[in-house]
Amino acid sequence: MTHVIDPKHAEVPLTLDEAPPKTLGILDQGAFWANLGVSLLGFSFALFLINPLLDDNPLSMTAAVTATVVGSLIGTAMVGLAAIPGAQTGQPAMVLLRGLFGAKLSYVPTVLNIIQMLGWGAFELWVISMGAQAIFGDAVPYAVWVLLAGAITTGLTIYPLGAIRLIRRVVTIGVIISTIWFAVVFLRSAPAPAGGSWDAFAPAVDFVIALSVSWVPVAADYARHSRSSRAAFTGVVGGYTVAQVACLAIGVYAVAIAGHDAVLNDPTTVFGPFVAAPLGALFFGILVLRETDQSFANVYSTAMSLQNLMPRVDRRIFSIAIGVLTIGVALLVDVNSYSAFLSIIGAVFVPMLGVLVVDYFLLGRASTWDTSEHAPSRWPMVAPWALGFVTWWLLAAPSTISWWAAIWDGARTALGFTRQPWMSAAVGAFLVAGLVTLAIGLVRRSRR
């Protein structure tokens, strides 16, 4: 007798030896990605949207909103493209890279992804705890909130598909109501920022893209359970774009109320206007509780990345171990490194996506994509990835890390290249990596 999986109770297999259930429809994916698009950190990030260079020439409100929409559409399209191979092959994100680089070479981006997911997970536990203290004060110590949020996060990763279904049916409604409530309150209480220019438009777009593409190396972890490629792509682009635009737009007003300098010195200052609003503690509490879906996604995807290295280890063991480690990191995290952290993520994974998209879609390798443990190494694919990484930093706005900025200033001088304000590091890195991959593929075809 054939065993039929009940979509209401289906769960992620414990190892990579088992086929994943295809139970998530477009509403599941859309709600899940919409919730990921609303972040407590996103409210304070609005400061870097308005003034990405942190100088005396911020963007105008029109320019900032436009940068948010453009950056979100570009970034979520990239995430959506990364999701499609997962839906088609049923493989997690890092396992997919076996087809791009080979099994052994895929370990390099896998390790990088594990590092960045640990960082994101720790940041999320930190922000959940800071949000809780903004509501309840210091009566409960920060460490207690971290432990509580970490326990909830780890519990969700044990039943990940159940968590996604819960998000669609229950959590999303509370998030929508809370978001609308704060939008109305802030529009009434805070005037739109006046003045500004379009000079830093490209860096602002890059910053918004970086917020989105941090999910590129994990998109397939959830798309592998989609009923179709269309559901995966549409859910990502539709859900995340709308939510991120709303989140950053509300953040602009919250930053204006809290004060730019105050938020720059302490990102959690932006929570003040939310808690002080009428019924603010209630609705902000919903957003704080919802933030656990962010930490859940990071811990779960870290576990899935580890399964690329050890495919027969029970994912629950990884989830518990990563949950404990994330809690430990959250107790020591340095939030001031966040902007630089996002740039590094984008510089690594945007060009890698350019290589993947061209190789998988344009060069027609989708039908022969080898995700086995013995997939041969494909060293030629490393070159376009590396060139895309270099392109990112040649075109990017100066890094906040002085020694790193000095390296790329020296490289631009040696090449006689002058970065122009309109240049986009994300778009440039994606195109260079993709075009070089296309050239390599066409040369190999001609030789055959």
C-alpha positions in Angstrom: 0.0 0.0 0.0 1.3 3.4 -0.9 1.7 5.8 2.0 0.1 9.2 1.3 1.5 12.2 3.1 -1.1 14.3 4.8 -0.3 18.0 4.0 -1.6 19.0 7.4 1.0 17.0 9.3 3.8 16.5 6.8 7.3 17.4 8.1 10.8 17.8 6.7 12.7 14.5 6.5 15.3 14.0 9.2 18.1 13.3 6.7 18.9 14.1 3.0 18.3 10.5 2.1 14.5 11.0 2.1 12.4 12.9 -0.4 10.9 16.2 0.8 7.1 16.5 0.9 5.7 19.1 -1.5 3.0 20.7 0.7 3.5 24.4 0.6 1.3 26.5 -1.7 1.6 30.1 -2.7 -0.2 31.4 0.4 2.1 29.5 2.6 5.2 30.8 0.8 3.8 34.4 0.6 2.9 34.6 4.2 6.2 33.1 5.3 8.3 35.5 3.2 6.1 38.5 4.2 6.8 37.8 7.8 10.5 37.6 7.1 10.2 41.0 5.4 9.0 42.7 8.5 11.9 42.9 11.0 12.4 44.9 14.1 16.0 45.6 12.8 14.4 46.9 9.6 12.9 49.8 11.5 16.4 51.1 12.6 17.8 50.2 9.2 15.7 53.0 7.8 18.4 55.3 9.0 20.9 53.8 6.5 18.2 54.0 3.8 17.7 57.7 4.3 21.5 58.4 4.7 23.5 55.3 3.4 26.8 57.3 3.5 26.1 58.8 6.9 27.1 62.2 5.7 25.4 65.6 5.5 23.5 64.9 2.3 20.6 62.5 3.1 18.1 61.3 0.5 14.8 63.1 0.0 11.7 61.2 1.1 10.8 60.5 -2.6 14.2 59.2 -3.3 14.2 57.0 -0.2 10.8 55.4 -1.0 11.9 54.9 -4.6 15.2 53.2 -3.5 13.1 51.0 -1.2 10.8 49.8 -4.0 13.6 49.4 -6.6 16.0 47.7 -4.2 13.3 45.4 -2.8 12.2 44.3 -6.3 15.7 43.6 -7.5 16.7 41.8 -4.2 13.5 39.7 -4.0 13.8 38.7 -7.7 17.2 37.4 -6.9 15.9 35.4 -3.9 13.0 34.2 -6.1 15.4 32.9 -8.8 17.4 31.2 -6.1 14.2 29.5 -4.9 13.2 27.9 -8.3 16.0 25.3 -8.5 15.1 24.2 -4.9 11.4 23.7 -6.0 12.5 21.8 -9.1 15.1 19.5 -7.6 13.7 19.2 -4.0 17.2 19.9 -2.6 18.3 22.4 0.1 20.2 25.5 -0.9 23.7 24.4 -0.1 23.2 20.9 -1.6 22.1 22.7 -4.9 25.6 24.2 -5.0 27.0 20.7 -5.6 25.7 21.1 -9.1 27.3 24.5 -9.5 30.7 23.9 -8.0 30.9 20.2 -7.3 30.4 18.4 -4.0 33.7 19.3 -2.4 33.9 22.9 -3.6 30.3 23.4 -2.4 31.7 23.2 1.1 33.3 26.6 0.8 30.0 28.6 0.4 28.4 26.2 2.8 30.8 27.2 5.6 30.4 30.9 4.7 26.6 30.4 4.9 26.8 28.7 8.3 28.9 31.6 9.6 26.5 34.3 8.3 23.4 32.4 9.5 24.9 32.1 13.0 25.4 35.9 12.9 21.9 36.6 11.7 20.4 34.2 14.3 22.3 35.8 17.1 21.3 39.3 15.9 17.7 38.2 15.9 17.8 36.9 19.5 19.4 40.1 20.5 16.7 42.2 18.9 13.9 40.1 20.3 15.4 40.6 23.8 15.9 44.3 23.2 12.3 44.6 22.0 11.0 42.8 25.0 12.9 45.0 27.4 11.6 48.1 25.6 8.1 46.9 26.6 8.7 45.5 30.1 11.8 47.4 31.2 14.8 45.9 32.9 12.8 43.8 35.4 13.7 40.7 33.4 17.4 40.5 32.6 18.5 40.5 28.9 20.0 37.0 29.3 16.6 35.6 30.3 14.9 36.9 27.2 17.7 35.5 25.0 17.3 32.1 26.6 13.5 32.2 26.2 13.7 33.4 22.6 16.3 30.8 21.8 14.2 28.0 23.3 11.2 29.1 21.2 13.4 29.3 18.1 14.9 25.9 18.6 11.5 24.4 19.2 10.1 25.8 15.9 13.1 24.2 14.0 12.1 20.8 15.1 8.8 21.1 13.2 9.7 23.6 10.4 6.8 23.0 8.1 4.4 23.1 11.0 5.9 26.5 11.9 5.4 27.8 8.4 1.8 26.7 8.4 1.3 28.4 11.8 2.8 31.6 10.5 0.3 31.6 7.5 -2.8 30.9 9.6 -2.2 32.9 12.7 0.9 35.1 12.9 0.4 36.9 9.6 -3.0 38.4 10.6 -1.5 39.9 13.8 1.5 41.3 11.8 -0.8 43.0 9.2 -2.9 44.6 11.9 0.1 45.8 13.9 1.8 47.2 10.8 -1.3 49.1 9.7 -1.8 50.5 13.2 1.7 51.9 13.5 1.6 53.3 9.9 -1.5 55.3 10.8 -0.1 56.5 14.1 3.2 57.6 12.7 1.8 59.3 9.7 -0.4 61.4 12.0 2.3 62.2 14.6 5.5 62.7 12.5 6.0 64.9 9.5 7.7 63.4 6.4 11.4 64.3 6.3 11.9 67.5 4.3 14.8 68.3 1.9 17.4 65.9 0.8 18.6 64.9 -2.6 19.1 61.9 -5.0 22.9 61.8 -4.7 23.1 58.6 -2.6 20.3 56.8 -4.4 22.6 54.0 -5.7 24.1 53.2 -2.3 20.6 53.2 -0.8 19.4 50.7 -3.4 22.4 48.5 -2.7 21.6 48.6 1.0 18.0 47.5 0.4 19.2 44.8 -2.0 21.6 43.6 0.7 18.7 43.3 3.2 16.9 41.0 0.7 19.8 38.9 -0.7 20.9 37.8 2.7 18.1 35.2 2.1 19.5 34.0 -1.3 21.6 31.2 0.2 18.7 29.8 2.1 15.7 30.3 -0.2 15.8 26.7 -1.6 15.5 25.3 2.0 11.9 26.3 1.9 11.2 26.3 -1.8 12.0 22.6 -1.9 8.7 22.0 -0.2 6.7 24.1 -2.7 4.0 22.6 -4.8 5.4 24.4 -7.9 8.2 26.8 -9.0 5.6 29.5 -9.5 4.4 29.3 -5.9 8.0 29.5 -4.7 8.9 32.5 -6.9 5.7 34.4 -6.5 5.6 33.9 -2.7 9.1 35.3 -2.3 8.7 38.3 -4.6 5.2 39.2 -3.6 5.3 38.6 0.1 8.8 39.9 0.9 8.7 43.0 -1.3 5.4 44.3 0.1 6.5 43.6 3.6 10.0 45.1 3.3 8.7 48.3 1.7 6.2 48.8 4.4 8.7 48.0 7.1 11.3 50.5 5.9 8.7 53.2 5.2 7.4 52.9 8.8 11.0 52.9 10.0 11.7 56.2 8.3 9.0 57.9 10.4 10.0 56.0 13.6 13.6 57.2 13.1 12.4 60.7 12.6 10.5 60.6 15.9 13.3 58.9 17.9 16.0 61.1 16.4 18.7 60.2 13.8 21.7 60.6 16.1 20.0 58.6 18.8 19.3 55.7 16.5 22.8 55.8 15.1 24.3 55.6 18.6 21.8 53.0 19.7 19.6 51.1 17.1 17.2 50.0 19.8 16.2 53.7 20.4 13.8 53.3 17.4 11.7 51.0 19.6 10.6 53.9 21.8 8.1 55.5 19.4 6.4 52.1 18.9 6.0 51.4 22.6 4.9 55.0 23.3 2.1 54.9 20.6 -1.5 54.3 21.7 -1.8 50.5 22.3 1.8 50.4 21.3 2.9 47.9 23.8 0.3 45.4 22.6 1.0 45.7 18.9 4.7 46.0 19.3 4.6 42.9 21.5 3.1 41.0 18.5 6.0 42.1 16.3 8.5 41.1 19.0 6.9 37.6 19.3 6.8 37.4 15.5 10.5 38.1 15.3 11.1 34.5 16.3 10.3 33.4 12.7 13.5 35.3 11.7 15.6 33.5 14.2 13.8 30.2 13.3 14.7 30.6 9.6 18.3 31.3 10.5 18.8 28.4 12.9 16.9 25.9 10.6 18.9 26.9 7.5 22.1 26.6 9.4 21.1 23.0 10.2 20.3 22.4 6.6 23.6 23.8 5.5 25.3 21.4 8.0 23.5 18.5 6.3 25.3 19.3 3.1 28.5 18.5 5.0 27.0 15.5 7.0 23.9 14.4 5.0 23.0 11.5 7.3 22.9 13.3 10.6 19.5 13.9 12.0 18.6 17.5 11.4 17.1 17.8 14.9 20.5 17.2 16.4 21.9 20.0 14.3 19.0 22.3 15.2 19.4 21.8 19.0 23.2 22.3 18.7 22.9 25.4 16.6 20.2 26.8 18.8 22.4 26.5 21.8 25.4 28.0 20.0 23.2 30.9 18.7 22.1 31.7 22.2 25.8 31.9 23.3 26.7 34.2 20.4 23.7 36.4 21.2 25.0 37.1 24.6 28.2 38.5 23.2 27.1 40.0 19.8 28.3 43.4 18.6 25.4 45.2 16.9 27.6 48.0 15.6 29.1 45.8 12.9 25.8 45.2 11.2 26.1 47.5 8.2 29.5 46.0 7.3 28.1 42.6 7.9 25.4 43.1 5.3 27.9 44.3 2.7 30.0 41.2 3.2 27.0 39.0 2.7 26.0 40.7 -0.5 29.5 40.7 -1.9 29.7 36.9 -1.5 26.3 35.7 -2.4 25.0 38.1 -5.1 27.8 37.1 -7.6 27.4 33.5 -6.7 23.7 33.8 -7.6 24.7 35.4 -11.0 26.8 32.3 -11.7 24.0 29.9 -10.6 21.2 31.7 -12.6 23.2 31.7 -15.9 24.5 28.1 -15.5 21.2 26.6 -14.4 18.7 28.6 -16.6 20.5 30.1 -19.6 23.1 27.3 -20.3 20.5 24.6 -19.9 22.2 22.6 -17.2 19.0 22.2 -15.1 18.2 18.8 -16.6 21.6 17.4 -15.7 22.2 19.2 -12.4 24.2 16.9 -10.2 23.5 17.2 -6.5 25.0 13.8 -5.6 27.8 13.4 -2.9 30.2 12.6 -5.7 29.4 15.5 -8.0 32.8 16.4 -9.7 34.5 19.7 -8.9 33.8 22.5 -11.4 36.7 24.9 -10.9 35.8 27.2 -13.9 32.8 28.4 -11.9 34.9 29.8 -9.2 36.4 32.4 -11.5 33.2 34.3 -12.3 32.2 34.2 -8.6 35.5 35.7 -7.6 35.3 38.4 -10.4 31.8 39.3 -9.2 33.1 39.6 -5.6 35.9 42.0 -6.8 33.3 44.0 -8.9 31.1 44.4 -5.9 33.9 46.1 -3.9 35.2 48.2 -6.8 31.7 49.7 -7.2 30.5 49.7 -3.6 30.4 52.8 -1.4 33.4 53.0 1.1 33.2 50.3 3.8 33.0 51.3 7.4 36.0 49.1 8.1 38.9 51.4 7.4 41.6 48.8 6.4 39.1 47.1 4.1 38.1 50.4 2.5 41.8 51.2 2.0 42.5 48.0 0.1 39.8 48.8 -2.5 40.7 52.5 -2.7 44.2 51.3 -3.6 42.8 48.8 -6.2 40.7 51.5 -7.9 43.7 53.8 -8.0 45.9 51.0 -9.5 43.2 50.3 -12.2 42.7 54.0 -12.8 39.0 53.5 -12.1 36.7 56.1 -10.5 33.5 54.9 -8.9 30.5 57.0 -10.0 27.6 57.8 -7.7 25.1 56.1 -10.0 26.9 52.7 -10.0 25.3 49.8 -8.2 27.6 47.2 -6.6 24.9 44.6 -6.4 23.7 44.9 -10.0 27.3 45.2 -11.3 28.5 42.1 -9.4 25.5 40.1 -10.5 26.0 41.1 -14.2 29.8 40.5 -14.3 29.5 37.1 -12.6 26.7 36.1 -14.9 28.3 37.4 -18.2 31.6 35.7 -17.4 29.8 32.4 -16.6 27.9 32.8 -20.0 31.2 33.3 -21.8 32.8 30.3 -20.2 29.8 28.2 -21.1 29.7 29.3 -24.7 33.5 28.7 -25.1 33.1 25.1 -23.8 30.2 24.5 -26.2 32.1 25.7 -29.2 35.0 23.4 -28.2 32.7 20.4 -28.1 
